[in-house]
């Protein structure tokens, strides 16, 4: 054998060895990186890491990486791993930010609302923590290593060798076995986790990636059930179920206050991020909400109302207050059900000769409201082009400008001798609560300046001031004395990760619970003939707004064959309202407690909504837990069965 032949064979042998091992270091490196990032995500979501549960994450990661390793051509493998790592890092980063803001583990359905991000840019930026960028620390290092490897590969290629080659058949067999075992293990984690009602517990046990698969399976199952469902049959089921719960001790007779406001105009003011605790609260002798305080003292004031929104947040509050139907919490109702014909207050009032108009200073496509308003059958909507931009915040126009346009438009309706229903969606108190210095209406003590709590109080105070300008405009237009004014909060404002409940208690001299106080929103219903005011202690939720207003207007939901999942708060003795977005499914408020499940009822926790003290004996409330799960399930099937337009 010649020396030349010997050298050539040696080079070919080296090349073959390199091809047999090509891609394996990338595969192993990807496993380490992906699992490390999943550990980081678990830290953000669950605040502690139970290492045995990483097996769920490992199984899902191995499924993805084994598939990539098996199907990707060797020549593009480095690009494939790099691209996947970037997408994976962005996904986990987004999940951590989402959880920071919403307190819920996102599913793939959150992608439907991705286009909303640019419209709430300031809110998103305020939510991001520097630690969230840890997901990308390897990217820069990886780029450097990749560039170095590419240069090295080019040099070896110049000598007749390639760094990229195919894997041996044995290696592919091993990968295939790992893939099959990982799929089986992931399937087992999903199977065990799916029955858990608490989404946070389910996600922790299944792992973030398996949780997405579980969500998709449940969605497909729900769609299949809905397709088979009959709306009338489900409505009957809802009626039967609700009749089994003792909302009222004595049945029959004409409901109290029925038709007491028949024919009156109606205005809903949905107050952005408005919690109940500022009502009647003073700060250094200053009333934070003087206008609302006066309204509450001369109206029906409900101090024990709680938010029930889902993934659509503010738009879900609009949906509930108009329909008395639970959000599914799987997708914003405006996005997921905006193509339906949805029973609603505007539809009921249209039968009474009303026109229904809605007002919002942002673009009507924000949260797909253009779909929602058509589904609810509003007559007109007035969005961004109708307002002068006074640059109050990132949304543009202020609440004062909102009310100026709204009263002008509704005044025209009133002068045409037609009754109206107006819905006003405020935004001046939107997170991150930035009120321009020249628009602030109160002074903050030094200890609250430049804090989220201080900024929130300034925003709430401005919202209150703007409502005062609305009332003045209504009086000047001559519509005040013939209009029911309904004011309620859409959801909480103070972010629990940025404002310590102890800080709120200490700064304001009140008892503030991170769940009960956080989710407690005000509801005030002012009627033209109410002077003395009435505090209604009955517990309720946003689902109860529409039935209560319908009763005042003399609209019998029973006679209209209207399926409502809330109740008239002026005519019930006890209540239970479910919540399942910022709280896990199975959570509820009743006349006594807020209950939050663990894996189920037995390991749940409860707190008294009046004393804000823990409740240890849960046994009296199991019936409420079982009932509310059934009620929300029926509501979901009902809304899914509604016909498309």
N, C-alpha and C positions, 0 to 999 in steps of 0.2 A: 504494500500500500504506500502510495506516495505521500510525501509531507503535505502536499496541497489537499489531497483527498482526506487525510486525517484532520486537518484544520476545518475543512468544510463540514465533515460529519460532526465535529465538536460544536460548531456553530449551530447546526440543525438540532443537535441534542439540547443545547441551551435554549434555543427558540421553543422547542416542544415543551420543555419544563416550564418555561415562562407562560406558555399558552395554557397549560394545565392549571396553573395557579392564578391566571388573570381573573380579576374581578373578586376573588375571595377577600382580599384586604378591604376593598370597598364595601363588600357585604357585611363584614364584621364591624367595620367602622360605623356603618349606617345603623346597625343594631344598637351599638353603644350610644350613639348620638340620639337616636329616636327615643330610646328608653330614658335617657337622661332628661330629655325635654318633657317626657310624660311625667317624670318625677316632679319636675318644676311645675307643670300644670296642676298636678295633685296638690302641691303646696298652695297654689293660688285658689283652687276651688274648695278644698276640704281643710286647709290650714294644718293638716297633719298627714303624715305618710305612713300608712300601714303596709309595710313591705310585702307581706304575703299577697296583697291585692294587686301587686304589680304583675302577677301572673296573667291577669286579665288583659292588661296593656301589652304584655309581651306576646301573647297569642295573636292579638290583632296586628301588632307591628310585624311579626314574622310572616303573617299571611301576605301583607303588602310587599314586604321586601323579597320574600321568596318568589312571588309572582314576577316582580321586577327583574330579579336575577335570572329567572328561567326564560322570560319572553323577550328580553331586551338584547338586540344584537351587540356583540362585543365592541364594535367600533364606536357605538354611541353610549356605552354604559356609563362612562364618567359624566356625560351630559345628563343622562337620565337620573342618576343619583343626585347630582347637584340640583336639578330642577325640582325633583321630589322633595328634597330637603328644604328648599326655599318655600314651596307650597305648604309643606307640613308645618314649618316654623310660623308662617303667616296664619295658618289655621289655628294653631295653639295660642298664638299671640292674641288673635281676635277673640277666641273663647275666653281667655283670661280677662280681657278688657270688658267683654260683654257681661261676664259674671260680676266684675267689679261694679258695673253700673246697674245691672238689673237684678243681681242676686239669684239668678237662675242659670243652670247649665244649658247652653244653647244647643239646639239640634240643627240639622241641615235646613229646616224650614226658615231659620233666621236669614238664610241667604236671599230669600224672597224680598227682604227689606233692605238689602245692601245698598240700593240706590238712594235710601233715605239719609245715608251717612253724611253726605255733603251738605244736607240741609240742617243738620244739627252738629256742625263741625265744632263749634265752641264747647258743646256738651261732651262730645267724644274726647276732645283734647284735654278737657278738665278731668276726665276719668282716667286717662292713661297715667300709669306710674312708671318711673324710670326702671324699676325692676322688671317690668313687662318686656323690656328690650333684651333681657337675658336670652330669650329664645333665638336671638340672631347672633350671639357672640361667636359662634363657630363659623358663621358665614364668611366673615372677613378672613379668618384663619384658613378656612377651607379654600377660599379663592387663592390665597398665597400658595398653599400647598399644591393646589391644582395647577397653577401656573408653573410652579417649579417642576411638577411631574410632567407637564406637557413639554417643557423644554428638554427634560431628560429623555422623554420618549422620542422626541424629534432627533436627538443625537443618536440614540440607539437605532432609530429607523434609518439614519444615514449610514449606519454600519451593517444594514441589511436585516435588522431585527425589529419586532413590533412589541410594544408593551401590552397590546390588547390581543387576546386570542380566545378561543373557545374553551369551555370547561369539559372535563372528561365525562364520559357516560356515568361513571360511578358517582361523581359529584352531583350530576343532575338527578340521579336516583335518590341520593341522600336529601337533596333539596325538596324533591317531590314528597318524600316521606314526611319531612318537617312541615311542609305546607299542609298536607292532609291532617296531620295531628293538630296543627295550629287551628285549622278550620273547625275541627271537632271540639277543641277546647274552647274556642270562642263561642261556638254554638251552645255549649254547656253553660258558660257564664251568662249568656243571653237568656237561656231557658230558665235559669234560677232567678235572674234579676227581674224579668218581665212582670211577675205578679206583684212586685213591690209598688205600692201607690206613691210613696215619697220619691219624687224624681231625683233628688240629690243623693239619697241613699242608693237608689238604683244605679245612677251614674258612677258612684263610688265603687260599687261592687262589680259592675260590668266592665268598667273602664270606659274612657271617653269615646274611643272609636267603636267599640261594641255597642255603646249606648245609642250611637247614630243608627246602627243597623236595627236595634230594638225599636227605635222611634219609627223607622220606615215600615217595619213589620206591623206595628200597631196602627199606623196610618192606613196601610192597605186593608187591614182587617176592618177598621172603622168605615172606610169607604165602601167596602163590600156589604157591611151591615146596613149602611145608609141607603145603598142602592136597592136593597130588598125591602126597606122600610116604607110604610105608608104614613103620610103626615097626619091624617085624621086618626089613625089607630094610635100613633105615638102621642098625639094630643090627648086622647082619652086615657092613655096610660099615665100621662103626667097629671091629669085631673084626679084620677083614682089615687095615685101616690100621694099627692098633696092633701087630699081629703083624709089621709091616714095620720097626718101630723096635727097635733092640737094647737094650731095657730091661735084659735079663738075659743074661749070657754063656752060661750053661748052662740049658737048659730041662728040664722034667720033674722027677719026684720030688715028694715031699711038701714043701710050703713050710716054711721054718724057722719055729718057734714056732706052727705051726698047731694050733689048739684048746688051746693052753697055758692059756687062761683060759676054757675052755668053761663056760657056765652062770653066770659071774660077772655081778653087776650092773654097769651102766655109767653113769658120770656125765660129761657134757661140760660144761666150764666155758669159755664163750666170753668172753674178757677184753676189755673195751672199750678200743679205742685203744692196745693193748699191743704195743709194739715189743720186739725181742729184746735190744737193747743194755743195758737195766738188769740183766739176769740176770748174777749173779756180779760186779756192779759195786759198788765202794765209793765213798762220798763222805765225805771227812774221817774215814775209818776206819769209817763206818757202812755196813752192807749195805743196799742199797736194797730188795732183795727176799729177805730171809732165809728166808722160808717156801718160796718157789719154788726158791731155791738148794738147800735141803735136799732138796726133791722131785726136782730135776734130778739131784742126785748119787746118788739111789737109785732112778732110773727110767730109762726110755728117753728120752733128751733129744736133740732134733733141732734143732741151732743154725742150720741153713740152710734154713728154711722161709719162703716168701714169699706175701704176700697176692695174691689173684686176684679180688677182688670187682668187681662191676659197679655200675650205677646205684643198686641197693638198699643198698649199703654193708653195714651190720651184718646186715640181713636176708638179704642175698646170701651172707654168710659162713655163716649158719645153713643156707641152702639147700645150699651146696656141701658142708659137713661132713656133711650127712645124705644127700646124693644122689650125690656125685662126678660132677656134671654142671656144665659151664661156664655161668655167667650169660651172657646174650646181650649185656650192656652197653648195650642199647637201652632197657631199662625194668627197674624193680625186678622180680625174679622173682616175688615175692609178689603184686605187682599184675598183672603180665602173664600169669602162669601159675598163679595160685592157684585157678583153676577146673578144673585138670587132675587126673588121677590120676597122681601122680608116684612112680616107683620110689624107695624110700628105706630107710634103716636101720630106722626104726620099723616099716615093713612086713615087713622081713626078720625082725626080732626078735619081732614078733607071732606069726610062725609057730613060734618057739621058746618061746612061752608067756610072753613079756615083756609088761609094760604100759609105755607110753611117755608120760612127762609132761614138760611144758616150763614154765619159770618165768621171768617177766619182770615187773619192778615197774611198768612203764608199762601204759597201756591196750592191750589186745590188738589194737585197730584200728590202732595205730601201725605204719606200713609194711605195713598190710594183713596183719598176722600171723594174724588170724582166718581168712583165706583160705589162707595158707601152711600153717598147722598142720593144717587139714583135708586139704589136698593131700598132705601128707607122712604123714598118718594118725597123728598123736599122739593118745593116748587122752584126755588132759586137758590143759588149759592153766590156769595160775594167774597172773592178771594183777593189776592195781592194787588191786582191792577186797580182795584176800586179805592185804594187807600194812598194817602200821601206818606211817603217814607220820612218819618221824623227821626230815623236812626236811633231808636231807643235801645235795641239790642240786635243780635244777629238775625232775628226774624224781620227786622225793619220797623214797621209801624208799632206804636204803643197802644195800650188799652184805651187811652183817651181817644185816639184816632179811630180805633175799632168802634167805639160807642158813637162817635160823631156820625160815621157813615150809617151805622145800624139804625139809629134813631131817625135819621133822614129818610131812609128807605121804608121803615115801618110806619113812619108818620104819613107817608104817601098812601100806604095801604089803609091806614085808619081813616084818612080823609075820604077814601073811596067807600067808606061804610062797610068794610069787610073786616072780620076778625082775623087775627094773625097769631102764628106761633113763630117766635124768633129764638134761634139758638146762637149764643155768643161763646166762642172759644178763645179764652184769654191766653196770652203768651208772655206778658211782661214779667211774670214771676217764674219764668223758665230757668232751669239749671243752666249755667252756673250762677244765677242770681246776680247779674251785673246791672245795677241801676246807675245810669249816668249821674255824676255828682250834682249837676244842676237840676235833676228831676227828683232827687231824694227829698222826702217829706218829713223825716225825723232824724234826730241826732242819736248816735250810738255812744255808749260809754267806751272808754279807752280799751277795756279788756275784751271787747267784742269787735273792735275794728280789725279789718283784714282777716276775719275768720268766716268760715262758711255759715255759722250760726248768725253772725252779725249781718252778713250779706243777705241771708234768707229773710231776716226780719225786715230789712230795708225793702226787699222785693215785695213781701207780703203787705207791708204798709203802703207801698205805692199802688198795689192792686186794689187795696181797700179805698184809697183816695180816688182812683179812677172810677170805681163804682159810684162814688159820690157825685162825680161829674155826670155819670149816666143818669142817675136819679134826677138831677137838676134838668138835664135835657128832656127827660120824659115828662117832667112837670111842665116845662116850657112848651112842649109839643102837644100837651093835653091828653097824654095816654097813660099817665101814672095812675089815675083813679079808676082805670078800667082794665088793669093788667095784673095778673099773678106773676110775681117775680120769684123764680126758683134758683137758688145759688147753692152750688156744691163743689167740693174738691174732686179733681180727677184721680190724684194719687199723691203719695208722700213727696216731700221735698228734700228734707235733710238726708244726706247720704250717710249711712251708718259707719262706713269705713273712714269717713272724713270728719265726722262729728260724734264725739264720744257722748253717749247718753248721760253720763255723769256730768259732763260739761254743761249740757242743757239744764239739768236739774240745778246745778250750782249757780249758773249764771242767771237763771230766770226764777229760781225759788219754787219750782214745781217738781212733781214726781213724773219722770219721763221714762217710759218703758220702750226698749228698742224694737218691740213688735207691736204691742197694743197702741201705744202713742204714735208710732210711726204710721200705722195704717188707718188711724182714726181721722176721718175727714168731716168737715162740717156739712150740714144740710139745713138750709133756711128756706121756708116757703112763706113769702109775704103776700097776703091777700088784701085787697083794698079796704075791706070792712073790719079787719083785725086791728085792734088798737092796744089791748092789754097785753097781748102776746101769750104764748103757751109753750112751755118747755115739755117736749115729748120725750120721755126717757126710754121709749121702746128702742131696742137694738135693731139695726137694719143695715142694708147695703145699697149699692147703686142700682141693683135690680128692683128695689122697692120704690124708686122715685116715680117711675111712670104709673104704676097702679095707684099710688097715692094722689097724684095729680089728676088722673082720670076720674077718681071718685069725686074730687072737688068739682070737676067740670060736669059731673052728672053722666059720665060714660060708664055703663055697666059692662065690664069685660066679659062677664058670663053671658049676657045677652048678645054680645058681639061675637061670641064663640072665639074669643081671643085667648090664646094660650100664653099665660105669663108665669114666669118662674120666681117672681118676687111678689110682694103683698102690700096692701094698703096699710101703711104704718099707723094710721089713725083709727084702725079697726081691728087690730090684733092684740093679743095679750102676751104672746111669746113668739119668738122667731129663731130661725137658724139660717145663717147665710154662709155659703161655701166660698173658699178662696184657694187658688191653686197655681199661682204664678210666682209671685215673690214669696209665697208660702207653698209647701208641697201639697199635692192632691190629698184630700182628706182633711185638710185644715178647715175649721169653721169657727164662726162667732155665734154664740147664742146669748140669751139673757144674762148668763152668768160668766162665761169664760171665753177665752181664745184657746182652742185646742190645736196642737200641731202633732201629727203622727210621727212615729219613728218608722220602722219597717211596717208597722201596722198600728192598731189602736193601743195594744197593751204596753208598748214601750214609748208611747207618746207623752207629751207634756202639756200642761194647762196653766193658765194664769187668769186670775180674776180680773175682768175688764174694768171694775170699779175701784178696787183697792190696789190693783197691779201687784198683788202678791201671788206666789205659786199656789196651785191647788193640787193636793196629793191624791185625793180619792177621785178617780176618774170613772168609777163604775156607773154613776147616774147618767153619764153622757155617751155611753156606747150606742144607744138608740139613735142619737143625733148623728153620730159618725156614720153608721150604716145607712141612715136615711139620706144624708147629704151626698154620699157617694152614688146612691141610686138616682137622686134628683139630677145631679150633674151629668150622669150618663144619659138619662132620658133627654135632658136639654141638648146634649151634643147630637144625639140621634135625630131629635126634632129639627134642629137647624140644618143638619146635613140632608134631611129629606125635603127641605123646601125647594120648590121648583125654580129652575133657572129662567131668567127673563128671555 
